[in-house]
């Protein structure tokens, strides 16, 4: 049985934090430039755009890391 600390260390690395920060910054830049004038509920709210950026950044980095791990195991 793994502990809670091991779970967080394995699934939440510095790459995830960096990816989330970049994606959230880009999402907020998008909201500032054009999203705040939209009728779409996701684009209208800066909080929802920040959450969307955090989730997108985490998922993208996780996909890249898992594909690199898969390639390393093949060799």
Secondary structure, 3 states (H helix, E strand, C coil): CCCHHHHHHHHCCHHHHHHHHHHHHHHHHHHHHCHHHCCCHHHHCHHHHHHHHHHHHHHHHHHHHHHHHHHHHHC
